[in-house]
Amino acid sequence: MKLLDRARALPLPVGTIPVAVGLGLAGLMQYGFLVVAARALGTAKFAPLSVFWALLFVCGPGFFLPLEQETGRAIAARRVRGEGGRPVFMRAALLGGILAVVLIVVTLLAASPIDQHVFKGDGALLAGLIGGFAAYLCEFLARGALAGNARFGAYGVLLGGEGALRVLFAAALAVIGVKTAGPYGISLIVASFVAIALATVGRRGLLRPGPPAPWGEITHALGFLLIASVFTQLLLSVGAVAVQLLATPAQETAAGRFQLSRIVAYVPIFLFQAVQSALLPKLATLASGEKHREFQALLTRLLLLMAGLGAVAIVGFTLLGPAVTRLLFGHGFELSDLDFALLSASCIGFIFTQIFGYVLISLAEYRRVALGWTVGAVVFFVVTAVGSSLFLRVELGLLCGAIASAVVMAALLLPLLRERGTLETDLLISDLGGPPG
């Protein structure tokens, strides 16, 4: 009971604890699903599912996460004013629906090469990808409505329930002896729809009527957020897709092995999510309050802490990564020590990029965030294209992309920090009566 009281007394933003619990459960369940599917399918049959997993995360959160962010922001602003959020939600649903239709049409037009070269002839995975666009549209709209109305318990149910259902469905498929990737991919989508229903059905007051919503109310910075989100998910998840497209017929297990080793090496990003849920509100509060010294002190402490932890993580995953992968997923999936060193280094690079990105977002510099992630994506494709060794070229592409994004964002951030530091110094001198004569 004392622990619960202390947890409630922590100076965290409202909703942090239930969202963090849901997020933590969802993250653990991702590993659970992959463990079950990898052991049930084996190295060769798991490869198409690993690519499906990667594409789902590029296209799902990549395209629809900004919709949640803007929907939640706009509904929350209306709630403060005592206005209903239904008009905002309907605008967001229309925009998201158009985006989902575009993605589905493009996928159908490219169905043959996707089916042949990406999913290796497993048509169920192609159908699952199309269904995934609809599932993520509904999920991120629901998350926006729940967050905007401060229904954080239901939000946590959606996050955690989706992950738990995915493991449950995968385990059921494994028990009955399913040995093809398609049903496991479909189960991911079914779990999403069931979790949405569990989190939203019967919850009243989410979409109260209100005054009409102009397009500007929901499209605030949406374009730059979309660019940043797509390229973020692309860099974090595209590795397995690149390996699958570059692999020779004799390397049919390569994509699955790469994906599972990357999942292990990227554990620090999963852990960082617990920090980032409270980081952006804290930075935004300091920025809006013009507490620039505290703002820069927080950033400095965070970067120094991440540098130390990052060095430990790189050494740890280099030494233990292969053994951990073998223990979790079975023999034959693990990559070499060098592969884990490069993957873990790129992971830490992306965490630094995310930190700089959140700082820029807290300063409302969405364009600079989009530019940083775009540069990283371009660098990834260039480095990967000129390489020769299958795993090495993709790993170097990820590492160089992470470094490029972090460097560009840091370079774009420094002038803003100097400007605000100078402004605070001027205000302090003014308050003291001006400079000495």
Phi, psi and omega in degrees: 000322179297320179297319179296317179297320179294321179298320180291334183276350181297141181281062181258155175301150180303133178090356184299316186294307179297324178293319179296321178296313178298318180295318178296317178296318179299317180297315178296321181291333174301314178295322179299315179299314182294323177299311181297312184293318182296318180289329180284325187264329186085172189297318185286312184284341179284336186305310179299324179294324179296323178290319176302316178303313181296313180297322181299320181281331175293311187277330182284280177302326182302311184270331190253347177300318177300331178295318176298314184299313182286324177295313179298318180298314184291319179293321178297320178296320178293322181298321177298324180276359181078023182250146179287153185257005183301315180301322177296315181299319181294322175299314181295320179296323179293314178299314180295322178298318178298316179298317180296319178297318178300315180297319179294317180297314179299318179296318179294322179294327180257021187301317184297306179295326178296313181297318185283313189265333184262312184258003175054043174083008179271094184297333180296327178291323176297316177297322178295323179295317178296316177296330179296326177298316179293320182296315182287329173301309181296319184294313184286332171295316179297318179297322177296318179294319180293314181295317181297331179263010179060033175268066189286334174297314178294325177299316177296323177299318179297313181295305183291321181296321178299313180296315181296319179295324179297318178293319180299313180294318179297319179297320179297318178296320180294320181296321181275001171088025178291127185239018175240152188288328187309306181301326178293321177295316179298324182297329176299318183287317179300318179299323179297313181296319180295318180295322177300315180297316180299324186275339189242329185296129178085358180267111186273157174084006180288325185233067179287144177299151180201181179296155181305148182251116174292157182300327181297338181290332182252346183257016178301111178061016186296321182299312180291323176297321180294315178300312181297318182295315181298313183288331175298307181294327178299310182292326182282334190237350191281349185307312182295324178296316179299316179298317180298319182287330183269345185289148174276166177304331180283351182250042186293340180268356190298315185297317179296318179297316180297315184297316183289321176294322177295320179301319179291314183293337182265016175306320180303328178293321176299316179293326180294337179300329178294331178279317188293336179296331178256346185291310184298314177301321180295314179297317181296322179296314179295320181293315181292332178274004180056034176267072191289325179294316177296321179302309182290326178294318178298316179297317180298314179298319182294318180293319178294318178298316181293326178296316179293311179295324180296318178298317178296318181296318181298314178296316182297313182288331175297319183278321189251346184307309180301318181294319179295317179298317179296320180295318183285312192252350180105166183291140175106347181269338189287149173259186185276172177301317180298318178301316181291326177298314181290319180294316180292325176296319178294324177301312180295322176300319179291328176295317176300319178299318180295322178299310179299323179296317179294324177296315180295321178296320179297337177264009180063030179260064184295324182298320181291325176296314179299320180296318180299313179292326179296315178300317179299319179295317179298315180298318178303311183294322180294311182296317180295324183290328185268354181280178181230312179291131191304298182291319185298319182294322179288319180295318176293325176299316178295316181296313180294323177296319178295315180296316181298315179298315182296317182295316181297315180294321178297318179295324178285336182277324186306312179300326180292319179293319178297317181299315181287327175296318177295321180298316181294322178297317179297318180295322180294316178297320180297317180295331181275358176102016176095169182291152180296147181280000000 
